[in-house]
Amino acid sequence: GAAANGQAAQLREALAALSDRQREVLHLVFYQEMTVAQAADAMDVSVGSARTHYHRGKERLRALLAVEEPA
């Protein structure tokens, strides 16, 4: 429906605001169903680095998406 399309557009905009690394690790974990460790391997970065990008990306997304949506 229209609400879902709006949410999808909002998510795309929020994802576009992330760094490439943050976007990449979130994509691998959520859409490719990888663990953070597998994503790190795929991205050729350390697990610690991938974990950092993952958490920062998630927090950034949450913050960006929270602005639009009244609780």
GROMACS elastic network, one bead per residue, 0.5 to 0.9 nm:
[ bonds ]
;  ai    aj funct       b0    kb
    1     4     6  0.53989   500
    1     5     6  0.63845   500
    1     6     6  0.87705   500
    2     5     6  0.50195   500
    2     6     6  0.61330   500
    2     7     6  0.86039   500
    3     6     6  0.50471   500
    3     7     6  0.62176   500
    3     8     6  0.86214   500
    4     8     6  0.60943   500
    4     9     6  0.85992   500
    5     8     6  0.50016   500
    5     9     6  0.61609   500
    5    10     6  0.84713   500
    6     9     6  0.51671   500
    6    10     6  0.60809   500
    6    11     6  0.85603   500
    7    11     6  0.60354   500
    7    12     6  0.85543   500
    8    11     6  0.50499   500
    8    12     6  0.61861   500
    8    13     6  0.86506   500
    9    12     6  0.50613   500
    9    13     6  0.62269   500
    9    14     6  0.85899   500
   10    13     6  0.51303   500
   10    14     6  0.61364   500
   10    15     6  0.85583   500
   10    64     6  0.89909   500
   10    65     6  0.72608   500
   10    68     6  0.86179   500
   11    15     6  0.59998   500
   11    16     6  0.84662   500
   11    61     6  0.79852   500
   11    64     6  0.88570   500
   11    65     6  0.72759   500
   12    15     6  0.50587   500
   12    16     6  0.61031   500
   12    17     6  0.87792   500
   13    16     6  0.50346   500
   13    17     6  0.65487   500
   14    17     6  0.52267   500
   14    18     6  0.69669   500
   14    60     6  0.82251   500
   14    61     6  0.59608   500
   14    62     6  0.89421   500
   14    64     6  0.60029   500
   14    65     6  0.68700   500
   15    18     6  0.53676   500
   15    19     6  0.84348   500
   15    22     6  0.86588   500
   15    23     6  0.61789   500
   15    57     6  0.85199   500
   15    60     6  0.89914   500
   15    61     6  0.69264   500
   16    19     6  0.78392   500
   16    20     6  0.85143   500
   16    23     6  0.77748   500
   17    23     6  0.88017   500
   17    60     6  0.86049   500
   17    61     6  0.85258   500
   17    64     6  0.86583   500
   18    21     6  0.80312   500
   18    22     6  0.60003   500
   18    23     6  0.58827   500
   18    57     6  0.64725   500
   18    60     6  0.72812   500
   18    61     6  0.77759   500
   19    22     6  0.52027   500
   19    23     6  0.61485   500
   19    24     6  0.84819   500
   19    53     6  0.86238   500
   19    57     6  0.78823   500
   20    23     6  0.51695   500
   20    24     6  0.59639   500
   20    25     6  0.86474   500
   21    24     6  0.50144   500
   21    25     6  0.61440   500
   21    26     6  0.85133   500
   21    43     6  0.84376   500
   21    50     6  0.80767   500
   21    53     6  0.64082   500
   21    54     6  0.84926   500
   21    57     6  0.86070   500
   22    25     6  0.54221   500
   22    26     6  0.61847   500
   22    27     6  0.85032   500
   22    50     6  0.81659   500
   22    52     6  0.85772   500
   22    54     6  0.58562   500
   22    55     6  0.83966   500
   22    56     6  0.71505   500
   22    58     6  0.81860   500
   23    26     6  0.52827   500
   23    27     6  0.60384   500
   23    28     6  0.86755   500
   23    53     6  0.83725   500
   23    54     6  0.82958   500
   23    57     6  0.68225   500
   24    27     6  0.50915   500
   24    28     6  0.62261   500
   24    29     6  0.86720   500
   24    39     6  0.84926   500
   24    43     6  0.80322   500
   24    53     6  0.89254   500
   24    54     6  0.88666   500
   25    28     6  0.51353   500
   25    29     6  0.61340   500
   25    30     6  0.84671   500
   25    36     6  0.73851   500
   25    39     6  0.60189   500
   25    40     6  0.75579   500
   25    43     6  0.77988   500
   25    50     6  0.66278   500
   25    51     6  0.84726   500
   25    53     6  0.68877   500
   25    54     6  0.58813   500
   25    57     6  0.83619   500
   26    29     6  0.51948   500
   26    30     6  0.58366   500
   26    31     6  0.78833   500
   26    36     6  0.87984   500
   26    39     6  0.87372   500
   26    53     6  0.83089   500
   26    54     6  0.59756   500
   26    57     6  0.70771   500
   26    58     6  0.75392   500
   27    30     6  0.53645   500
   27    31     6  0.53297   500
   27    32     6  0.68243   500
   27    33     6  0.86333   500
   28    31     6  0.56331   500
   28    33     6  0.64012   500
   28    34     6  0.58003   500
   28    35     6  0.81247   500
   28    36     6  0.81922   500
   28    38     6  0.85187   500
   28    39     6  0.58455   500
   28    42     6  0.85830   500
   29    32     6  0.58079   500
   29    35     6  0.58151   500
   29    36     6  0.63425   500
   29    38     6  0.84546   500
   29    39     6  0.66474   500
   29    54     6  0.85903   500
   30    33     6  0.53153   500
   30    34     6  0.73082   500
   31    34     6  0.80037   500
   34    37     6  0.78220   500
   34    38     6  0.56450   500
   34    39     6  0.59952   500
   35    38     6  0.51057   500
   35    39     6  0.61753   500
   35    40     6  0.85487   500
   36    40     6  0.60794   500
   36    41     6  0.86430   500
   36    47     6  0.69038   500
   36    50     6  0.64431   500
   36    51     6  0.62437   500
   36    54     6  0.76085   500
   37    40     6  0.50294   500
   37    41     6  0.63472   500
   37    42     6  0.87300   500
   37    46     6  0.81873   500
   37    47     6  0.53144   500
   37    48     6  0.86483   500
   37    50     6  0.74570   500
   37    51     6  0.80032   500
   38    41     6  0.50508   500
   38    42     6  0.62039   500
   38    43     6  0.85779   500
   38    47     6  0.83655   500
   39    43     6  0.60231   500
   39    44     6  0.83136   500
   39    45     6  0.85937   500
   39    47     6  0.81855   500
   39    50     6  0.71316   500
   40    43     6  0.50934   500
   40    44     6  0.58181   500
   40    45     6  0.51005   500
   40    46     6  0.57971   500
   40    47     6  0.52070   500
   40    48     6  0.83396   500
   40    49     6  0.75996   500
   40    50     6  0.51935   500
   40    51     6  0.80527   500
   41    45     6  0.63723   500
   41    46     6  0.73854   500
   41    47     6  0.76129   500
   41    50     6  0.89259   500
   42    45     6  0.79597   500
   43    46     6  0.87108   500
   43    50     6  0.82171   500
   45    48     6  0.82653   500
   45    49     6  0.63050   500
   45    50     6  0.64966   500
   46    49     6  0.51246   500
   46    50     6  0.62457   500
   46    51     6  0.85418   500
   47    50     6  0.50284   500
   47    51     6  0.59686   500
   47    52     6  0.85191   500
   48    51     6  0.50659   500
   48    52     6  0.61870   500
   48    53     6  0.87012   500
   49    52     6  0.51130   500
   49    53     6  0.62746   500
   49    54     6  0.85243   500
   50    53     6  0.51021   500
   50    54     6  0.59646   500
   50    55     6  0.86152   500
   51    55     6  0.61477   500
   51    56     6  0.84949   500
   52    55     6  0.53146   500
   52    56     6  0.60375   500
   52    57     6  0.82898   500
   53    56     6  0.52163   500
   53    57     6  0.57581   500
   53    58     6  0.83712   500
   54    57     6  0.51635   500
   54    58     6  0.60828   500
   54    59     6  0.86153   500
   55    58     6  0.51124   500
   55    59     6  0.61295   500
   55    60     6  0.84848   500
   56    59     6  0.51430   500
   56    60     6  0.60043   500
   56    61     6  0.85047   500
   57    60     6  0.50695   500
   57    61     6  0.60597   500
   57    62     6  0.85091   500
   58    61     6  0.51191   500
   58    62     6  0.60887   500
   58    63     6  0.85656   500
   59    62     6  0.50586   500
   59    63     6  0.61215   500
   59    64     6  0.85578   500
   60    63     6  0.50887   500
   60    64     6  0.60533   500
   60    65     6  0.84981   500
   61    64     6  0.50452   500
   61    65     6  0.59346   500
   61    66     6  0.82561   500
   62    65     6  0.52735   500
   62    66     6  0.58411   500
   62    67     6  0.87349   500
   63    66     6  0.51567   500
   63    67     6  0.65848   500
   64    67     6  0.57009   500
   64    68     6  0.76064   500
   65    68     6  0.57781   500
   65    69     6  0.67402   500
   66    69     6  0.52681   500
   66    70     6  0.73293   500
   66    71     6  0.80515   500
   67    70     6  0.75071   500
